[in-house]
Amino acid sequence: MPRYWALADSMIPVVLRWTPILIEVLMIVGGGLLLAEVLREAGAQAALAKWISGRAGQGVAAVLLVVHGITPFAESLTGFGIGVTIGIPLLAHFGLPARKVVVIGLLGLCAVPWGSMGPGTLIAATMSDLPFHDLGVASAVLSFVPFTATGIAAAWLASPPESRASATLYGALSGTVLTVVVTAVNMAFGTPPAGALGALAMIAMHLLSGGGKRKPPLESAGRRGLGKHPNSHAVSARADENQPVYGGEVRF
């Protein structure tokens, strides 16, 4: 019997230490799942995809908007791969082959500093006796590697061969900016919201830097024969003024 009391005495401090962490993690994860389910039932995900695809265009900036913006934003709020369910349908409107849509969509998951507002980082900080804030800042700095790698890879996959050099530079720049923003937000406002706020800043950046110009320079555009007809530029201009363009086609 004394042995059981000794075991209980040793367990009580552990339970007291981990119970608040467990409650916080469950609240974060549960809130993310609830948000995703509400958005799905209300049809908000489909409406959001339509709104963004109508304004993001089809250039490399639009692809990076998804990889460094939309997917990390959704994943940082909810986790559990929810970002892919939003990002991949958007990429499918950009005229890319299906295999590239899948690969680029998964690259977006690799550009997430921490999902579900950082419960994994919180648990790691508690287990290693490190300050949550300090571990978050260090993680943000080290995220420079996956952020730039995903930007370069996504830009290379989404661009035609003749413009891949400049596209990959833009992808590297996008990853660098994401690192700086996530680190700065982490230091200023704390770890949990840093991933979502950093991704939100990237959405704004890519929309302002050319995502809304509806460019068609993705690698599949050339194979559709765009620009070969002598009047194709005029036709494209008239179509662009009146109808949303997806993958080089006008949808009525």
Disulfide bonds with the S-S distance in Angstrom:
none
